[in-house]
Amino acid sequence: MRTADLIQKKRDGGELNSDEIKFLIEGYTKGEVPDYQISAFLMAVFFAGMTDRELSTLTDFMINSGERVDLSSVPGVKVDKHSTGGVGDKTSLIVAPLAAAAGVVVPMISGRALGHTGGTLDKLESIPGFRTDLTIDEFRQQLADLGLCFIGQTAQVAPADGKLYSLRDVTGTVESIPLIASSIMSKKLAVGLDALVLDVKVGSGAFMKRQVDARRLAQAMVGIGRRMDKRVQALITDMSQPLGYAVGNALEVMEASQTLQTSGPEDLTRLSLELAARMIFLARIAPTLEEAREEARRRLLDGSAYRKFKQVVQAQGGNPQSLERFELLPNATGMREISTPRSGYVSGIDAEGIGRASSWIGAGRDRKEDAIDPAVGIILEVKVGERVDAGSVLARIYYTREERLEEAAEILEGAFFISAQRPEDRELILEVVG
């Protein structure tokens, strides 16, 4: 079997069989197939796509390139939640405790910020002392004790995905739906999950800019999960403006804590409750989705989800007092207000622009090895549809260094659109797949 022949076959629209995909993935993981040939293969997939059978086979071999995390010793139904990434998307910090408080076992394997989108691990690590580098044994033990644990992907879990992801990042193939779907699902299904809830973002602040592409991605991931006998549902949700008001790591922890204490933004609360309800329903703790929604609301209102989050923070080395005394979290040293020169309605907020401005002052990273500043970020003062007067504050930048402040302020100013007419309301949850 020759790698060049398989590249040509995929380039010309052919379907690779199981042995051929195994040859490529195992060969690349072992270093026997070079980067330049896998780069060509990735580009062939980018243009030719993959069949459902190819996609499931690719995902399976990526999972088998490393260790499967066996959670069979942990009692209960294991359900995870994954978001494809957005601006101000701190739902994992809210959804996971809500579901865990209802009795779902939540093995939350999370990622880091890259580009204009945030990362759950970075947000959690802005809590003083919080550890995400737990061993698999520590992960299992905490799941057994508390029903919830947050860790990052280890080098042993789906290592083929780590290698392919790095290559996709520099070969212009990041946006390929089969490659995105197999990447996400190989990491998730390498852990002993029973079910998975997906939040597929669409809009200016998401990787998927068009709803038709978000739908295709959701269908691909749900299909992979079902062919592997997992219960999977996907929500397609709006990311044309940031979720909530806070963008930035410690700032988002503050907003998540407020939400768990029932005083968070309406859009963030509503989406978090719906995602948690789907997890509770897939875990079969509630027999109907409506009863699952009631259970999620109950766990929010009775404070048990907030108490669960504090327990997890303490168990992973963090200071739970920082969830109430925000001065214990990293705080910025400077603040700049961005105002509007004219009155009207906020007709649009470019979520990607907000994310880029936040990243520009240190809240995100352009490369995986970049350091982030947990204290900095942006707080929005308005949302789409609100009326503003000339001179009204649209947002505040919280910074610790002034080197890139002017550029960030310029990006932020350009992210708000003011018009004479109030825009039509846009749904937050656009579709359900699965």
Contacts in CASP RR format, 6 or more apart in sequence:
PFRMAT RR
TARGET T0000
AUTHOR 0000-0000-0000
METHOD contacts of the structure
MODEL  1
MRTADLIQKKRDGGELNSDEIKFLIEGYTKGEVPDYQISAFLMAVFFAGM
TDRELSTLTDFMINSGERVDLSSVPGVKVDKHSTGGVGDKTSLIVAPLAA
AAGVVVPMISGRALGHTGGTLDKLESIPGFRTDLTIDEFRQQLADLGLCF
IGQTAQVAPADGKLYSLRDVTGTVESIPLIASSIMSKKLAVGLDALVLDV
KVGSGAFMKRQVDARRLAQAMVGIGRRMDKRVQALITDMSQPLGYAVGNA
LEVMEASQTLQTSGPEDLTRLSLELAARMIFLARIAPTLEEAREEARRRL
LDGSAYRKFKQVVQAQGGNPQSLERFELLPNATGMREISTPRSGYVSGID
AEGIGRASSWIGAGRDRKEDAIDPAVGIILEVKVGERVDAGSVLARIYYT
REERLEEAAEILEGAFFISAQRPEDRELILEVVG
1 19 0 8 1.000
1 20 0 8 1.000
1 23 0 8 1.000
3 23 0 8 1.000
3 24 0 8 1.000
3 33 0 8 1.000
3 37 0 8 1.000
3 41 0 8 1.000
4 37 0 8 1.000
6 16 0 8 1.000
6 20 0 8 1.000
6 23 0 8 1.000
6 24 0 8 1.000
6 41 0 8 1.000
7 37 0 8 1.000
7 40 0 8 1.000
7 41 0 8 1.000
7 44 0 8 1.000
9 16 0 8 1.000
9 20 0 8 1.000
10 16 0 8 1.000
10 41 0 8 1.000
10 44 0 8 1.000
10 45 0 8 1.000
10 48 0 8 1.000
11 44 0 8 1.000
11 47 0 8 1.000
11 48 0 8 1.000
12 48 0 8 1.000
13 48 0 8 1.000
13 49 0 8 1.000
14 48 0 8 1.000
15 51 0 8 1.000
15 53 0 8 1.000
15 54 0 8 1.000
16 24 0 8 1.000
16 54 0 8 1.000
16 57 0 8 1.000
18 57 0 8 1.000
21 54 0 8 1.000
21 57 0 8 1.000
21 58 0 8 1.000
21 61 0 8 1.000
22 57 0 8 1.000
22 61 0 8 1.000
24 33 0 8 1.000
24 38 0 8 1.000
24 41 0 8 1.000
25 58 0 8 1.000
25 61 0 8 1.000
25 62 0 8 1.000
25 65 0 8 1.000
25 160 0 8 1.000
26 32 0 8 1.000
26 61 0 8 1.000
26 65 0 8 1.000
27 33 0 8 1.000
28 38 0 8 1.000
28 160 0 8 1.000
28 163 0 8 1.000
28 164 0 8 1.000
29 65 0 8 1.000
29 159 0 8 1.000
29 160 0 8 1.000
29 163 0 8 1.000
35 167 0 8 1.000
38 164 0 8 1.000
38 167 0 8 1.000
39 167 0 8 1.000
39 171 0 8 1.000
42 164 0 8 1.000
42 167 0 8 1.000
42 168 0 8 1.000
42 171 0 8 1.000
42 173 0 8 1.000
42 176 0 8 1.000
42 179 0 8 1.000
43 171 0 8 1.000
43 172 0 8 1.000
43 173 0 8 1.000
45 173 0 8 1.000
45 176 0 8 1.000
45 178 0 8 1.000
45 179 0 8 1.000
46 172 0 8 1.000
46 173 0 8 1.000
46 175 0 8 1.000
46 176 0 8 1.000
46 179 0 8 1.000
49 176 0 8 1.000
49 177 0 8 1.000
49 178 0 8 1.000
50 58 0 8 1.000
50 178 0 8 1.000
52 223 0 8 1.000
52 227 0 8 1.000
54 178 0 8 1.000
55 178 0 8 1.000
55 181 0 8 1.000
55 182 0 8 1.000
55 220 0 8 1.000
55 224 0 8 1.000
56 223 0 8 1.000
56 224 0 8 1.000
56 227 0 8 1.000
56 228 0 8 1.000
58 178 0 8 1.000
58 182 0 8 1.000
59 181 0 8 1.000
59 182 0 8 1.000
59 185 0 8 1.000
59 186 0 8 1.000
59 189 0 8 1.000
59 224 0 8 1.000
59 228 0 8 1.000
60 228 0 8 1.000
61 160 0 8 1.000
62 158 0 8 1.000
62 160 0 8 1.000
62 161 0 8 1.000
62 164 0 8 1.000
62 182 0 8 1.000
62 183 0 8 1.000
62 186 0 8 1.000
63 158 0 8 1.000
63 186 0 8 1.000
63 189 0 8 1.000
63 190 0 8 1.000
65 158 0 8 1.000
65 159 0 8 1.000
65 160 0 8 1.000
65 161 0 8 1.000
66 156 0 8 1.000
66 157 0 8 1.000
66 158 0 8 1.000
66 159 0 8 1.000
66 160 0 8 1.000
66 190 0 8 1.000
67 156 0 8 1.000
67 157 0 8 1.000
67 190 0 8 1.000
68 190 0 8 1.000
68 191 0 8 1.000
68 192 0 8 1.000
69 107 0 8 1.000
69 136 0 8 1.000
69 139 0 8 1.000
69 157 0 8 1.000
69 190 0 8 1.000
69 191 0 8 1.000
69 192 0 8 1.000
70 192 0 8 1.000
71 78 0 8 1.000
71 105 0 8 1.000
71 107 0 8 1.000
71 140 0 8 1.000
71 143 0 8 1.000
71 191 0 8 1.000
71 192 0 8 1.000
72 192 0 8 1.000
73 140 0 8 1.000
73 144 0 8 1.000
74 105 0 8 1.000
74 140 0 8 1.000
74 143 0 8 1.000
74 144 0 8 1.000
74 147 0 8 1.000
75 105 0 8 1.000
75 144 0 8 1.000
76 103 0 8 1.000
76 105 0 8 1.000
77 104 0 8 1.000
77 105 0 8 1.000
77 194 0 8 1.000
77 195 0 8 1.000
77 282 0 8 1.000
77 283 0 8 1.000
77 284 0 8 1.000
77 285 0 8 1.000
78 104 0 8 1.000
78 105 0 8 1.000
78 106 0 8 1.000
78 107 0 8 1.000
78 143 0 8 1.000
78 191 0 8 1.000
78 192 0 8 1.000
78 193 0 8 1.000
78 194 0 8 1.000
78 195 0 8 1.000
79 99 0 8 1.000
79 104 0 8 1.000
79 105 0 8 1.000
79 106 0 8 1.000
79 193 0 8 1.000
79 194 0 8 1.000
79 195 0 8 1.000
79 196 0 8 1.000
79 197 0 8 1.000
79 279 0 8 1.000
79 282 0 8 1.000
79 283 0 8 1.000
80 106 0 8 1.000
80 107 0 8 1.000
80 108 0 8 1.000
80 109 0 8 1.000
80 188 0 8 1.000
80 191 0 8 1.000
80 193 0 8 1.000
80 196 0 8 1.000
80 197 0 8 1.000
81 91 0 8 1.000
81 92 0 8 1.000
81 95 0 8 1.000
81 96 0 8 1.000
81 99 0 8 1.000
81 106 0 8 1.000
81 108 0 8 1.000
81 196 0 8 1.000
81 197 0 8 1.000
81 198 0 8 1.000
81 199 0 8 1.000
81 275 0 8 1.000
81 279 0 8 1.000
82 184 0 8 1.000
82 188 0 8 1.000
82 196 0 8 1.000
82 197 0 8 1.000
82 198 0 8 1.000
82 199 0 8 1.000
83 89 0 8 1.000
83 91 0 8 1.000
83 92 0 8 1.000
83 198 0 8 1.000
83 199 0 8 1.000
83 201 0 8 1.000
84 180 0 8 1.000
84 184 0 8 1.000
84 198 0 8 1.000
84 199 0 8 1.000
84 200 0 8 1.000
84 201 0 8 1.000
84 206 0 8 1.000
84 207 0 8 1.000
84 208 0 8 1.000
84 217 0 8 1.000
85 117 0 8 1.000
85 118 0 8 1.000
85 119 0 8 1.000
85 201 0 8 1.000
85 206 0 8 1.000
85 207 0 8 1.000
85 239 0 8 1.000
86 116 0 8 1.000
86 117 0 8 1.000
86 118 0 8 1.000
86 201 0 8 1.000
86 205 0 8 1.000
86 206 0 8 1.000
86 239 0 8 1.000
86 243 0 8 1.000
86 351 0 8 1.000
87 116 0 8 1.000
87 117 0 8 1.000
87 118 0 8 1.000
87 205 0 8 1.000
87 239 0 8 1.000
87 242 0 8 1.000
87 243 0 8 1.000
87 247 0 8 1.000
87 351 0 8 1.000
87 352 0 8 1.000
87 353 0 8 1.000
87 354 0 8 1.000
87 355 0 8 1.000
87 358 0 8 1.000
88 118 0 8 1.000
88 242 0 8 1.000
88 243 0 8 1.000
88 244 0 8 1.000
88 246 0 8 1.000
88 247 0 8 1.000
88 248 0 8 1.000
88 252 0 8 1.000
89 117 0 8 1.000
89 118 0 8 1.000
89 199 0 8 1.000
89 201 0 8 1.000
89 239 0 8 1.000
89 243 0 8 1.000
90 120 0 8 1.000
90 123 0 8 1.000
90 243 0 8 1.000
90 246 0 8 1.000
90 252 0 8 1.000
90 253 0 8 1.000
90 255 0 8 1.000
90 256 0 8 1.000
90 268 0 8 1.000
91 199 0 8 1.000
91 243 0 8 1.000
91 268 0 8 1.000
91 271 0 8 1.000
91 272 0 8 1.000
91 275 0 8 1.000
92 108 0 8 1.000
92 110 0 8 1.000
92 120 0 8 1.000
92 150 0 8 1.000
93 120 0 8 1.000
93 123 0 8 1.000
93 124 0 8 1.000
93 252 0 8 1.000
93 253 0 8 1.000
93 256 0 8 1.000
93 260 0 8 1.000
93 309 0 8 1.000
94 256 0 8 1.000
94 259 0 8 1.000
94 260 0 8 1.000
94 268 0 8 1.000
94 269 0 8 1.000
94 272 0 8 1.000
94 276 0 8 1.000
94 305 0 8 1.000
95 272 0 8 1.000
95 275 0 8 1.000
95 276 0 8 1.000
95 279 0 8 1.000
96 106 0 8 1.000
96 108 0 8 1.000
96 148 0 8 1.000
96 150 0 8 1.000
97 148 0 8 1.000
97 260 0 8 1.000
97 305 0 8 1.000
97 306 0 8 1.000
97 308 0 8 1.000
97 309 0 8 1.000
97 312 0 8 1.000
98 272 0 8 1.000
98 273 0 8 1.000
98 276 0 8 1.000
98 296 0 8 1.000
98 299 0 8 1.000
98 300 0 8 1.000
98 305 0 8 1.000
99 106 0 8 1.000
99 148 0 8 1.000
99 276 0 8 1.000
99 279 0 8 1.000
99 280 0 8 1.000
99 283 0 8 1.000
99 296 0 8 1.000
100 106 0 8 1.000
100 146 0 8 1.000
100 147 0 8 1.000
100 148 0 8 1.000
100 305 0 8 1.000
100 308 0 8 1.000
100 312 0 8 1.000
101 299 0 8 1.000
101 303 0 8 1.000
101 304 0 8 1.000
101 305 0 8 1.000
101 307 0 8 1.000
101 308 0 8 1.000
102 276 0 8 1.000
102 280 0 8 1.000
102 285 0 8 1.000
102 295 0 8 1.000
102 296 0 8 1.000
102 299 0 8 1.000
103 147 0 8 1.000
103 280 0 8 1.000
103 283 0 8 1.000
103 285 0 8 1.000
104 147 0 8 1.000
104 279 0 8 1.000
104 280 0 8 1.000
104 283 0 8 1.000
104 285 0 8 1.000
105 143 0 8 1.000
105 147 0 8 1.000
105 148 0 8 1.000
105 283 0 8 1.000
106 143 0 8 1.000
106 147 0 8 1.000
106 148 0 8 1.000
106 149 0 8 1.000
106 279 0 8 1.000
107 139 0 8 1.000
107 143 0 8 1.000
107 149 0 8 1.000
107 191 0 8 1.000
107 192 0 8 1.000
107 193 0 8 1.000
108 120 0 8 1.000
108 148 0 8 1.000
108 149 0 8 1.000
108 150 0 8 1.000
108 151 0 8 1.000
109 151 0 8 1.000
109 152 0 8 1.000
109 153 0 8 1.000
109 157 0 8 1.000
109 187 0 8 1.000
109 188 0 8 1.000
109 191 0 8 1.000
110 119 0 8 1.000
110 120 0 8 1.000
110 121 0 8 1.000
110 124 0 8 1.000
110 132 0 8 1.000
110 150 0 8 1.000
110 151 0 8 1.000
110 152 0 8 1.000
111 119 0 8 1.000
111 120 0 8 1.000
111 121 0 8 1.000
111 152 0 8 1.000
111 153 0 8 1.000
112 118 0 8 1.000
112 119 0 8 1.000
112 121 0 8 1.000
112 122 0 8 1.000
112 365 0 8 1.000
112 368 0 8 1.000
113 119 0 8 1.000
113 122 0 8 1.000
113 359 0 8 1.000
113 363 0 8 1.000
113 364 0 8 1.000
113 365 0 8 1.000
113 372 0 8 1.000
114 365 0 8 1.000
114 366 0 8 1.000
114 368 0 8 1.000
115 359 0 8 1.000
115 364 0 8 1.000
115 365 0 8 1.000
115 366 0 8 1.000
116 205 0 8 1.000
116 352 0 8 1.000
116 353 0 8 1.000
116 355 0 8 1.000
116 356 0 8 1.000
116 358 0 8 1.000
116 359 0 8 1.000
117 205 0 8 1.000
117 206 0 8 1.000
117 207 0 8 1.000
117 355 0 8 1.000
118 248 0 8 1.000
118 363 0 8 1.000
118 364 0 8 1.000
120 150 0 8 1.000
121 132 0 8 1.000
121 150 0 8 1.000
121 152 0 8 1.000
122 249 0 8 1.000
122 364 0 8 1.000
122 372 0 8 1.000
122 374 0 8 1.000
123 248 0 8 1.000
123 249 0 8 1.000
123 250 0 8 1.000
123 252 0 8 1.000
123 253 0 8 1.000
123 256 0 8 1.000
124 130 0 8 1.000
124 132 0 8 1.000
124 150 0 8 1.000
124 253 0 8 1.000
124 316 0 8 1.000
125 132 0 8 1.000
125 249 0 8 1.000
125 374 0 8 1.000
126 249 0 8 1.000
126 250 0 8 1.000
126 253 0 8 1.000
126 329 0 8 1.000
126 330 0 8 1.000
126 374 0 8 1.000
126 375 0 8 1.000
127 253 0 8 1.000
127 313 0 8 1.000
127 318 0 8 1.000
127 319 0 8 1.000
127 322 0 8 1.000
127 323 0 8 1.000
127 329 0 8 1.000
128 318 0 8 1.000
128 319 0 8 1.000
128 322 0 8 1.000
128 328 0 8 1.000
128 329 0 8 1.000
129 317 0 8 1.000
129 318 0 8 1.000
129 319 0 8 1.000
130 313 0 8 1.000
130 316 0 8 1.000
130 317 0 8 1.000
130 318 0 8 1.000
131 316 0 8 1.000
131 317 0 8 1.000
131 318 0 8 1.000
132 150 0 8 1.000
132 151 0 8 1.000
132 152 0 8 1.000
132 316 0 8 1.000
133 151 0 8 1.000
133 152 0 8 1.000
134 142 0 8 1.000
134 149 0 8 1.000
134 151 0 8 1.000
134 316 0 8 1.000
136 154 0 8 1.000
139 149 0 8 1.000
139 151 0 8 1.000
142 148 0 8 1.000
142 149 0 8 1.000
142 312 0 8 1.000
142 315 0 8 1.000
142 316 0 8 1.000
143 149 0 8 1.000
145 315 0 8 1.000
146 308 0 8 1.000
146 311 0 8 1.000
146 312 0 8 1.000
146 315 0 8 1.000
148 308 0 8 1.000
148 312 0 8 1.000
149 312 0 8 1.000
149 315 0 8 1.000
149 316 0 8 1.000
150 312 0 8 1.000
150 316 0 8 1.000
153 187 0 8 1.000
157 187 0 8 1.000
157 190 0 8 1.000
157 191 0 8 1.000
158 186 0 8 1.000
158 187 0 8 1.000
158 190 0 8 1.000
160 186 0 8 1.000
161 182 0 8 1.000
161 183 0 8 1.000
161 186 0 8 1.000
161 187 0 8 1.000
164 179 0 8 1.000
164 183 0 8 1.000
165 183 0 8 1.000
167 173 0 8 1.000
168 174 0 8 1.000
168 176 0 8 1.000
168 179 0 8 1.000
168 183 0 8 1.000
173 179 0 8 1.000
174 180 0 8 1.000
174 207 0 8 1.000
175 207 0 8 1.000
177 213 0 8 1.000
177 216 0 8 1.000
177 217 0 8 1.000
177 220 0 8 1.000
178 220 0 8 1.000
180 207 0 8 1.000
180 217 0 8 1.000
181 217 0 8 1.000
181 220 0 8 1.000
181 221 0 8 1.000
181 224 0 8 1.000
182 224 0 8 1.000
184 198 0 8 1.000
184 221 0 8 1.000
185 221 0 8 1.000
185 224 0 8 1.000
185 225 0 8 1.000
188 196 0 8 1.000
189 196 0 8 1.000
189 224 0 8 1.000
189 225 0 8 1.000
189 228 0 8 1.000
189 230 0 8 1.000
193 230 0 8 1.000
194 230 0 8 1.000
194 231 0 8 1.000
194 282 0 8 1.000
194 283 0 8 1.000
195 230 0 8 1.000
195 231 0 8 1.000
195 232 0 8 1.000
195 279 0 8 1.000
195 282 0 8 1.000
195 283 0 8 1.000
196 225 0 8 1.000
196 230 0 8 1.000
196 231 0 8 1.000
196 232 0 8 1.000
196 282 0 8 1.000
197 232 0 8 1.000
197 233 0 8 1.000
197 234 0 8 1.000
197 235 0 8 1.000
197 275 0 8 1.000
197 278 0 8 1.000
197 279 0 8 1.000
197 282 0 8 1.000
198 218 0 8 1.000
198 221 0 8 1.000
198 222 0 8 1.000
198 232 0 8 1.000
198 233 0 8 1.000
198 234 0 8 1.000
198 235 0 8 1.000
199 234 0 8 1.000
199 235 0 8 1.000
199 237 0 8 1.000
199 271 0 8 1.000
199 275 0 8 1.000
200 208 0 8 1.000
200 214 0 8 1.000
200 217 0 8 1.000
200 218 0 8 1.000
200 221 0 8 1.000
200 234 0 8 1.000
200 235 0 8 1.000
200 236 0 8 1.000
200 237 0 8 1.000
200 433 0 8 1.000
201 207 0 8 1.000
201 208 0 8 1.000
201 214 0 8 1.000
201 237 0 8 1.000
201 238 0 8 1.000
201 239 0 8 1.000
202 208 0 8 1.000
202 209 0 8 1.000
202 210 0 8 1.000
202 211 0 8 1.000
202 213 0 8 1.000
202 214 0 8 1.000
202 236 0 8 1.000
202 237 0 8 1.000
202 238 0 8 1.000
202 239 0 8 1.000
202 430 0 8 1.000
203 209 0 8 1.000
203 210 0 8 1.000
203 238 0 8 1.000
203 239 0 8 1.000
203 240 0 8 1.000
203 351 0 8 1.000
204 239 0 8 1.000
204 240 0 8 1.000
204 350 0 8 1.000
204 351 0 8 1.000
204 352 0 8 1.000
204 353 0 8 1.000
205 239 0 8 1.000
205 240 0 8 1.000
205 242 0 8 1.000
205 350 0 8 1.000
205 351 0 8 1.000
205 352 0 8 1.000
205 353 0 8 1.000
205 355 0 8 1.000
206 214 0 8 1.000
206 239 0 8 1.000
206 351 0 8 1.000
208 214 0 8 1.000
208 217 0 8 1.000
211 236 0 8 1.000
211 430 0 8 1.000
211 431 0 8 1.000
214 236 0 8 1.000
214 430 0 8 1.000
215 236 0 8 1.000
215 431 0 8 1.000
215 433 0 8 1.000
218 234 0 8 1.000
218 236 0 8 1.000
218 431 0 8 1.000
218 433 0 8 1.000
219 234 0 8 1.000
219 433 0 8 1.000
221 232 0 8 1.000
221 234 0 8 1.000
222 232 0 8 1.000
222 233 0 8 1.000
222 234 0 8 1.000
222 433 0 8 1.000
222 434 0 8 1.000
223 232 0 8 1.000
224 232 0 8 1.000
225 232 0 8 1.000
226 232 0 8 1.000
231 282 0 8 1.000
232 434 0 8 1.000
233 278 0 8 1.000
233 282 0 8 1.000
233 432 0 8 1.000
233 433 0 8 1.000
233 434 0 8 1.000
234 432 0 8 1.000
234 433 0 8 1.000
234 434 0 8 1.000
235 274 0 8 1.000
235 275 0 8 1.000
235 278 0 8 1.000
235 429 0 8 1.000
235 431 0 8 1.000
235 432 0 8 1.000
235 433 0 8 1.000
236 429 0 8 1.000
236 430 0 8 1.000
236 431 0 8 1.000
236 432 0 8 1.000
236 433 0 8 1.000
237 271 0 8 1.000
237 428 0 8 1.000
237 429 0 8 1.000
237 430 0 8 1.000
238 426 0 8 1.000
238 427 0 8 1.000
238 428 0 8 1.000
238 429 0 8 1.000
238 430 0 8 1.000
239 351 0 8 1.000
240 348 0 8 1.000
240 349 0 8 1.000
240 351 0 8 1.000
240 384 0 8 1.000
240 426 0 8 1.000
241 348 0 8 1.000
241 349 0 8 1.000
241 351 0 8 1.000
241 383 0 8 1.000
241 384 0 8 1.000
242 349 0 8 1.000
242 351 0 8 1.000
242 354 0 8 1.000
242 355 0 8 1.000
242 380 0 8 1.000
243 267 0 8 1.000
243 268 0 8 1.000
243 271 0 8 1.000
244 255 0 8 1.000
244 264 0 8 1.000
244 265 0 8 1.000
244 267 0 8 1.000
244 268 0 8 1.000
244 380 0 8 1.000
244 383 0 8 1.000
245 255 0 8 1.000
245 265 0 8 1.000
245 379 0 8 1.000
245 380 0 8 1.000
245 381 0 8 1.000
245 383 0 8 1.000
246 252 0 8 1.000
246 254 0 8 1.000
246 255 0 8 1.000
246 377 0 8 1.000
246 378 0 8 1.000
246 379 0 8 1.000
246 380 0 8 1.000
247 354 0 8 1.000
247 355 0 8 1.000
247 358 0 8 1.000
247 363 0 8 1.000
247 377 0 8 1.000
247 378 0 8 1.000
247 379 0 8 1.000
247 380 0 8 1.000
248 358 0 8 1.000
248 363 0 8 1.000
248 364 0 8 1.000
248 376 0 8 1.000
248 377 0 8 1.000
248 378 0 8 1.000
249 330 0 8 1.000
249 363 0 8 1.000
249 372 0 8 1.000
249 374 0 8 1.000
249 375 0 8 1.000
249 377 0 8 1.000
250 329 0 8 1.000
250 330 0 8 1.000
250 331 0 8 1.000
250 374 0 8 1.000
250 375 0 8 1.000
251 377 0 8 1.000
251 378 0 8 1.000
251 379 0 8 1.000
251 398 0 8 1.000
253 322 0 8 1.000
253 323 0 8 1.000
253 329 0 8 1.000
254 326 0 8 1.000
254 329 0 8 1.000
255 264 0 8 1.000
255 265 0 8 1.000
255 268 0 8 1.000
257 306 0 8 1.000
257 309 0 8 1.000
257 323 0 8 1.000
257 324 0 8 1.000
258 264 0 8 1.000
259 265 0 8 1.000
259 268 0 8 1.000
259 269 0 8 1.000
259 272 0 8 1.000
260 300 0 8 1.000
260 303 0 8 1.000
260 305 0 8 1.000
260 306 0 8 1.000
260 309 0 8 1.000
261 303 0 8 1.000
261 306 0 8 1.000
262 300 0 8 1.000
262 301 0 8 1.000
262 303 0 8 1.000
267 383 0 8 1.000
267 428 0 8 1.000
269 300 0 8 1.000
270 428 0 8 1.000
271 428 0 8 1.000
271 429 0 8 1.000
273 293 0 8 1.000
273 296 0 8 1.000
273 297 0 8 1.000
273 300 0 8 1.000
274 293 0 8 1.000
274 296 0 8 1.000
274 429 0 8 1.000
276 296 0 8 1.000
276 299 0 8 1.000
277 286 0 8 1.000
277 289 0 8 1.000
277 292 0 8 1.000
277 293 0 8 1.000
277 295 0 8 1.000
277 296 0 8 1.000
278 289 0 8 1.000
278 292 0 8 1.000
280 286 0 8 1.000
280 292 0 8 1.000
280 295 0 8 1.000
280 296 0 8 1.000
281 288 0 8 1.000
281 289 0 8 1.000
281 292 0 8 1.000
285 292 0 8 1.000
285 295 0 8 1.000
286 292 0 8 1.000
286 294 0 8 1.000
286 295 0 8 1.000
299 305 0 8 1.000
306 323 0 8 1.000
309 323 0 8 1.000
310 320 0 8 1.000
310 323 0 8 1.000
311 320 0 8 1.000
313 319 0 8 1.000
313 320 0 8 1.000
313 322 0 8 1.000
313 323 0 8 1.000
314 320 0 8 1.000
319 328 0 8 1.000
321 328 0 8 1.000
322 328 0 8 1.000
322 329 0 8 1.000
329 374 0 8 1.000
329 375 0 8 1.000
330 373 0 8 1.000
330 374 0 8 1.000
330 375 0 8 1.000
331 375 0 8 1.000
331 398 0 8 1.000
332 375 0 8 1.000
332 376 0 8 1.000
332 377 0 8 1.000
332 398 0 8 1.000
332 399 0 8 1.000
332 400 0 8 1.000
333 375 0 8 1.000
333 399 0 8 1.000
333 400 0 8 1.000
334 398 0 8 1.000
334 399 0 8 1.000
334 400 0 8 1.000
335 396 0 8 1.000
335 397 0 8 1.000
335 398 0 8 1.000
335 399 0 8 1.000
336 396 0 8 1.000
336 397 0 8 1.000
336 399 0 8 1.000
336 405 0 8 1.000
336 409 0 8 1.000
337 393 0 8 1.000
337 395 0 8 1.000
337 396 0 8 1.000
337 397 0 8 1.000
338 393 0 8 1.000
338 394 0 8 1.000
338 395 0 8 1.000
338 396 0 8 1.000
338 397 0 8 1.000
338 409 0 8 1.000
338 412 0 8 1.000
338 413 0 8 1.000
338 416 0 8 1.000
339 391 0 8 1.000
339 392 0 8 1.000
339 393 0 8 1.000
339 394 0 8 1.000
340 388 0 8 1.000
340 390 0 8 1.000
340 391 0 8 1.000
340 392 0 8 1.000
340 394 0 8 1.000
340 416 0 8 1.000
340 418 0 8 1.000
341 390 0 8 1.000
341 391 0 8 1.000
342 390 0 8 1.000
342 418 0 8 1.000
343 387 0 8 1.000
343 388 0 8 1.000
343 389 0 8 1.000
343 390 0 8 1.000
343 392 0 8 1.000
343 418 0 8 1.000
344 387 0 8 1.000
344 388 0 8 1.000
344 389 0 8 1.000
344 418 0 8 1.000
344 419 0 8 1.000
344 420 0 8 1.000
345 385 0 8 1.000
345 386 0 8 1.000
345 387 0 8 1.000
345 388 0 8 1.000
345 418 0 8 1.000
345 419 0 8 1.000
345 420 0 8 1.000
345 421 0 8 1.000
345 422 0 8 1.000
345 423 0 8 1.000
346 382 0 8 1.000
346 383 0 8 1.000
346 384 0 8 1.000
346 385 0 8 1.000
346 386 0 8 1.000
346 388 0 8 1.000
346 394 0 8 1.000
346 416 0 8 1.000
346 417 0 8 1.000
346 418 0 8 1.000
347 384 0 8 1.000
347 385 0 8 1.000
347 417 0 8 1.000
347 418 0 8 1.000
347 419 0 8 1.000
347 421 0 8 1.000
347 422 0 8 1.000
347 423 0 8 1.000
348 384 0 8 1.000
348 385 0 8 1.000
348 416 0 8 1.000
348 417 0 8 1.000
348 423 0 8 1.000
349 380 0 8 1.000
349 382 0 8 1.000
349 383 0 8 1.000
349 384 0 8 1.000
349 415 0 8 1.000
349 416 0 8 1.000
349 417 0 8 1.000
350 414 0 8 1.000
350 415 0 8 1.000
350 416 0 8 1.000
350 417 0 8 1.000
351 415 0 8 1.000
353 411 0 8 1.000
353 412 0 8 1.000
353 414 0 8 1.000
353 415 0 8 1.000
354 378 0 8 1.000
354 380 0 8 1.000
354 395 0 8 1.000
354 412 0 8 1.000
354 415 0 8 1.000
355 363 0 8 1.000
355 378 0 8 1.000
356 411 0 8 1.000
357 378 0 8 1.000
357 397 0 8 1.000
357 408 0 8 1.000
357 409 0 8 1.000
357 411 0 8 1.000
357 412 0 8 1.000
357 415 0 8 1.000
358 364 0 8 1.000
358 376 0 8 1.000
358 377 0 8 1.000
358 378 0 8 1.000
358 408 0 8 1.000
359 365 0 8 1.000
359 366 0 8 1.000
360 404 0 8 1.000
360 407 0 8 1.000
360 408 0 8 1.000
360 411 0 8 1.000
361 373 0 8 1.000
361 376 0 8 1.000
361 377 0 8 1.000
361 397 0 8 1.000
361 399 0 8 1.000
361 401 0 8 1.000
361 404 0 8 1.000
361 405 0 8 1.000
361 408 0 8 1.000
362 372 0 8 1.000
362 373 0 8 1.000
362 376 0 8 1.000
362 377 0 8 1.000
362 404 0 8 1.000
363 372 0 8 1.000
363 373 0 8 1.000
363 376 0 8 1.000
363 377 0 8 1.000
363 378 0 8 1.000
364 370 0 8 1.000
364 372 0 8 1.000
365 371 0 8 1.000
365 372 0 8 1.000
373 400 0 8 1.000
373 401 0 8 1.000
375 398 0 8 1.000
375 400 0 8 1.000
376 398 0 8 1.000
376 399 0 8 1.000
376 400 0 8 1.000
377 397 0 8 1.000
377 398 0 8 1.000
377 399 0 8 1.000
378 395 0 8 1.000
378 396 0 8 1.000
378 397 0 8 1.000
378 398 0 8 1.000
378 412 0 8 1.000
379 395 0 8 1.000
379 396 0 8 1.000
379 398 0 8 1.000
380 394 0 8 1.000
380 395 0 8 1.000
381 392 0 8 1.000
381 393 0 8 1.000
381 394 0 8 1.000
381 395 0 8 1.000
381 396 0 8 1.000
382 388 0 8 1.000
382 392 0 8 1.000
382 394 0 8 1.000
382 395 0 8 1.000
382 416 0 8 1.000
384 423 0 8 1.000
384 426 0 8 1.000
385 422 0 8 1.000
385 423 0 8 1.000
385 425 0 8 1.000
387 422 0 8 1.000
388 394 0 8 1.000
388 418 0 8 1.000
394 416 0 8 1.000
395 412 0 8 1.000
395 416 0 8 1.000
397 405 0 8 1.000
397 408 0 8 1.000
397 409 0 8 1.000
397 412 0 8 1.000
399 405 0 8 1.000
399 408 0 8 1.000
END
